[in-house]
């Protein structure tokens, strides 16, 4: 009995120490699905530049959230609006589908900035508006069933544009188990 216990302990210790696979080679570590940042948040020298456009027709879209703020300090308040193509029913409830078009837009007097204009499948987009010192930012967080992305939009007053960076992007075999927004 003591001999068989000793043999079992040696086998377990050998397996734990050296490990094994079908080929006898150690298992490869899985790739990390979290990508490195595109560049540092707030770095105005890199990222995607979003320039103003002519006025955008949003009459057929549903407003999910909006905020007014004079971000460019021209003494005119701009409207920041999160919109979707999903329509509302007679009770005012949004009729969500598995996916719909989403838009995050800043509406100025004679121009618009379209920060987001994309189809979102099984997910949503949330936004935050904030300043850091004298700099104006909007961030979006987009949890979806197979991804999680944080984008940062910094206003570049000198060039009258926004610079989008992606500080966080998890993609690949992402299994979103819970997301607390969308109340």
C-alpha atoms as one frame of an Amber mdcrd trajectory, in Angstrom:
protein
   0.000   0.000   0.000   2.741   2.453   0.964   4.639   1.516  -2.206   1.644
   2.247  -4.498   0.993   5.615  -2.787   4.668   6.501  -3.217   4.576   5.567
  -6.910   1.390   7.639  -7.431   2.981  10.649  -5.705   6.081  10.365  -7.917
   3.914  10.190 -11.051   1.835  13.211 -10.014   4.975  15.141  -9.093   6.541
  14.280 -12.467   3.426  15.378 -14.374   3.153  18.627 -12.430   6.843  19.390
 -12.771   7.281  18.639 -16.470   3.730  18.814 -17.786   2.651  16.933 -20.843
   0.647  17.237 -24.001  -0.170  14.766 -26.739   3.204  15.564 -28.320   5.097
  15.868 -25.067   5.699  19.575 -25.795   4.604  22.308 -23.381   1.373  24.085
 -24.320   1.684  27.460 -26.007   0.348  30.421 -24.091  -2.856  31.785 -25.691
  -2.606  35.045 -27.591  -3.728  38.040 -25.555  -6.951  39.342 -27.197  -6.372
  42.821 -25.797  -4.562  44.914 -28.344  -2.021  47.534 -27.456  -3.327  51.114
 -27.565  -3.313  52.771 -30.953  -1.540  55.611 -29.200  -1.657  57.450 -25.926
  -4.975  59.064 -24.983  -4.959  62.738 -25.774  -1.934  62.603 -28.071  -2.906
  65.122 -30.754  -0.168  64.046 -33.147  -1.582  60.550 -33.834  -4.964  58.975
 -34.424  -7.809  59.457 -36.861  -8.689  63.057 -37.680 -12.414  63.839 -37.820
 -13.115  67.112 -39.589 -16.424  68.981 -39.591 -18.928  68.256 -42.366 -21.951
  70.002 -43.773 -25.135  69.592 -41.738 -26.262  65.955 -41.473 -29.942  65.016
 -41.774 -30.874  63.105 -38.611 -34.647  63.591 -38.862 -35.339  59.839 -39.244
 -33.127  58.822 -36.304 -34.132  58.306 -32.666 -32.376  60.405 -30.033 -31.112
  58.194 -27.207 -29.185  60.827 -25.267 -27.977  64.385 -25.777 -25.917  67.030
 -24.050 -25.362  70.703 -24.840 -22.043  72.432 -24.284 -19.965  75.184 -25.919
 -16.883  73.007 -26.426 -15.214  75.282 -29.012 -15.769  78.413 -26.889 -17.396
  80.415 -29.689 -20.277  81.572 -27.436 -22.678  79.197 -29.228 -23.808  76.001
 -27.522 -23.346  72.831 -29.563 -25.506  69.704 -29.197 -23.863  66.305 -28.712
 -26.377  63.594 -29.616 -26.357  59.806 -29.587 -28.822  58.506 -32.164 -30.011
  55.195 -33.552 -31.975  54.042 -36.577 -34.204  51.968 -34.254 -37.586  53.652
 -34.038 -39.889  54.095 -31.031 -43.267  52.428 -30.597 -46.494  54.218 -29.645
 -45.468  54.079 -25.950 -42.144  55.788 -26.645 -40.076  52.600 -26.150 -37.204
  51.966 -28.553 -37.863  48.898 -30.701 -34.442  47.281 -30.579 -33.388  44.614
 -33.059 -30.266  42.408 -33.009 -28.429  45.305 -34.613 -28.978  48.835 -35.850
 -27.128  51.876 -37.078 -25.777  54.210 -34.403 -24.492  57.774 -34.690 -22.719
  60.094 -32.270 -22.797  63.588 -33.688 -21.933  67.087 -32.564 -24.313  69.579
 -34.133 -22.934  73.081 -34.495 -24.697  76.045 -36.060 -23.451  75.546 -39.615
 -21.521  72.243 -39.449 -21.544  68.846 -37.792 -18.870  66.484 -36.477 -19.793
  62.826 -36.967 -17.735  60.970 -34.384 -19.456  57.587 -34.777 -21.551  56.309
 -37.671 -21.675  52.527 -37.648 -23.815  49.433 -37.493 -23.734  47.830 -34.045
 -24.608  44.142 -33.852 -25.666  42.859 -30.406 -24.285  45.801 -28.461 -24.515
  49.504 -27.866 -22.506  52.701 -27.613 -22.270  54.864 -24.493 -20.572  58.256
 -24.366 -19.010  60.574 -21.806 -18.224  64.269 -22.150 -15.421  65.760 -20.059
 -12.532  68.192 -19.904  -9.018  67.673 -18.651  -7.439  71.011 -17.840  -8.308
  73.073 -20.924  -8.807  70.121 -23.303 -12.280  68.901 -24.361 -12.917  65.153
 -24.740 -15.679  62.751 -25.605 -15.195  59.058 -24.942 -17.254  56.162 -26.233
 -17.467  52.712 -24.747 -18.947  50.050 -26.975 -19.640  46.710 -25.295 -20.790
  44.063 -27.752 -21.135  40.311 -27.527 -17.709  39.757 -29.121 -15.770  42.968
 -28.451 -15.206  45.849 -26.087 -13.809  49.123 -27.409 -12.987  52.438 -25.778
 -12.466  55.368 -28.163 -11.315  58.815 -27.119 -12.090  61.967 -29.131 -10.065
  65.078 -28.308 -11.004  68.432 -29.790  -8.128  70.092 -31.642  -9.077  73.764
 -31.501  -6.210  74.864 -33.734  -7.433  72.667 -36.621 -11.154  72.680 -35.724
 -11.264  68.883 -35.718 -11.398  65.891 -33.401  -8.650  63.330 -33.055  -9.831
  59.818 -32.312  -7.589  57.348 -30.518  -8.390  53.848 -29.291  -6.826  53.312
 -25.871  -8.513  49.911 -25.416  -9.802  47.318 -27.873 -10.538  43.739 -26.890
 -11.514  41.611 -29.873 -11.274  38.050 -31.061 -12.790  35.336 -28.907 -14.405
  37.790 -26.477 -17.437  36.440 -24.641 -19.307  39.406 -23.136 -21.086  37.962
 -20.134 -22.573  41.102 -18.514 -22.760  44.773 -19.329 -24.597  47.022 -16.896
 -25.711  49.906 -19.122 -28.716  50.415 -21.331 -31.233  51.217 -18.648
